[in-house]
């Protein structure tokens, strides 16, 4: 029994519109970050602002003035990142991170935002933190 | 006396006694979960004290899924049997699910702020969970507006029940989003096929918290169903037990 076809039509249009918005928005969401391998294979994608994710290479982290320099690696590919601004406190070598920025023509990824990507393993603080994967 | 969930939802003396027992169980489990999560479980090496938010965030998310499962089951039962009683379970389940999803997003956001360094990310898990919240909020709004604007109860509640069934499609999307797509959110620990290392005390605290949240949610569900039932039959009606026919007051 459809009492108000007008209202149903409106709901239908809203749902369709919402669906379109969601799918277009999700295209970016479904690949939340690119891997170093993908960016090296096709550097053009990273000329626009993108997210780059990988593990912070142990031993690569240092500070140069107001820059934080480190390498992000995944599956054998690595990219040097110059991050402007302090990363979160939980940021450390060996842990995952996602940075936002662009790949410069010199092959350095210039980022201004860091998100720490931690694993799904939990262990007490008494254990040596440095051996945490 | 057998105590199935449906018996426990009866507005009778037996039902009320069962609900009271359940409430005490919920209280005991919650106390144990607070002790385990707050004191027994060690502080996480990588994340520090922020990781303790897990004992709120994960149970809220899991039990929200369960609550949406109640909406699904009750909607199917309602569509098949046409018993309006199931409709009350569906509504109560959706209300609990929405509240818990909002709580999971809130605690998750704060956890993200502390550990990831961001309150929100347009990441598959976060977006699908937000969609879940929107869907079931919309479901409740739809119920409300249909109940307000039509006298045709049965048609209305069949429409609602259909939405209650379809909405559940989002639950597996939200749960498996971290596996299907690249996500900032970490993958499941306890529900992973090969469980990654978690300290046993942390695992115990998490399981206790999930158990406590489930039983508390069940209590709220039953309480809400009884309330909805009473509202429908009207305050003047005396609740009766078909078996015993004793008028019962429920405190």
Boltz contact constraints between the chains, C-beta under 6 A:
constraints:
  - contact:
      token1: [A, 1]
      token2: [B, 152]
      max_distance: 6.0
  - contact:
      token1: [A, 1]
      token2: [B, 155]
      max_distance: 6.0
  - contact:
      token1: [A, 29]
      token2: [B, 122]
      max_distance: 6.0
  - contact:
      token1: [A, 29]
      token2: [B, 124]
      max_distance: 6.0
  - contact:
      token1: [A, 29]
      token2: [B, 127]
      max_distance: 6.0
  - contact:
      token1: [A, 30]
      token2: [B, 181]
      max_distance: 6.0
  - contact:
      token1: [A, 31]
      token2: [B, 182]
      max_distance: 6.0
  - contact:
      token1: [A, 32]
      token2: [B, 123]
      max_distance: 6.0
  - contact:
      token1: [A, 32]
      token2: [B, 182]
      max_distance: 6.0
  - contact:
      token1: [A, 32]
      token2: [B, 183]
      max_distance: 6.0
  - contact:
      token1: [A, 32]
      token2: [B, 184]
      max_distance: 6.0
  - contact:
      token1: [A, 33]
      token2: [B, 182]
      max_distance: 6.0
  - contact:
      token1: [A, 88]
      token2: [B, 117]
      max_distance: 6.0
  - contact:
      token1: [A, 90]
      token2: [B, 115]
      max_distance: 6.0
  - contact:
      token1: [A, 98]
      token2: [B, 184]
      max_distance: 6.0
  - contact:
      token1: [A, 115]
      token2: [B, 116]
      max_distance: 6.0
  - contact:
      token1: [A, 115]
      token2: [B, 117]
      max_distance: 6.0
  - contact:
      token1: [A, 115]
      token2: [B, 118]
      max_distance: 6.0
  - contact:
      token1: [A, 115]
      token2: [B, 184]
      max_distance: 6.0
  - contact:
      token1: [A, 116]
      token2: [B, 116]
      max_distance: 6.0
  - contact:
      token1: [A, 116]
      token2: [B, 117]
      max_distance: 6.0
  - contact:
      token1: [A, 117]
      token2: [B, 184]
      max_distance: 6.0
  - contact:
      token1: [A, 118]
      token2: [B, 46]
      max_distance: 6.0
  - contact:
      token1: [A, 119]
      token2: [B, 186]
      max_distance: 6.0
  - contact:
      token1: [A, 120]
      token2: [B, 186]
      max_distance: 6.0
  - contact:
      token1: [A, 120]
      token2: [B, 187]
      max_distance: 6.0
  - contact:
      token1: [A, 120]
      token2: [B, 189]
      max_distance: 6.0
  - contact:
      token1: [A, 120]
      token2: [B, 196]
      max_distance: 6.0
  - contact:
      token1: [A, 121]
      token2: [B, 196]
      max_distance: 6.0
  - contact:
      token1: [A, 121]
      token2: [B, 197]
      max_distance: 6.0
  - contact:
      token1: [A, 122]
      token2: [B, 44]
      max_distance: 6.0
  - contact:
      token1: [A, 122]
      token2: [B, 198]
      max_distance: 6.0
  - contact:
      token1: [A, 122]
      token2: [B, 199]
      max_distance: 6.0
  - contact:
      token1: [A, 122]
      token2: [B, 202]
      max_distance: 6.0
  - contact:
      token1: [A, 123]
      token2: [B, 45]
      max_distance: 6.0
  - contact:
      token1: [A, 123]
      token2: [B, 199]
      max_distance: 6.0
  - contact:
      token1: [A, 124]
      token2: [B, 42]
      max_distance: 6.0
  - contact:
      token1: [A, 124]
      token2: [B, 199]
      max_distance: 6.0
  - contact:
      token1: [A, 125]
      token2: [B, 43]
      max_distance: 6.0
  - contact:
      token1: [A, 125]
      token2: [B, 45]
      max_distance: 6.0
  - contact:
      token1: [A, 127]
      token2: [B, 45]
      max_distance: 6.0
  - contact:
      token1: [A, 129]
      token2: [B, 45]
      max_distance: 6.0
  - contact:
      token1: [A, 132]
      token2: [B, 45]
      max_distance: 6.0
  - contact:
      token1: [A, 132]
      token2: [B, 46]
      max_distance: 6.0
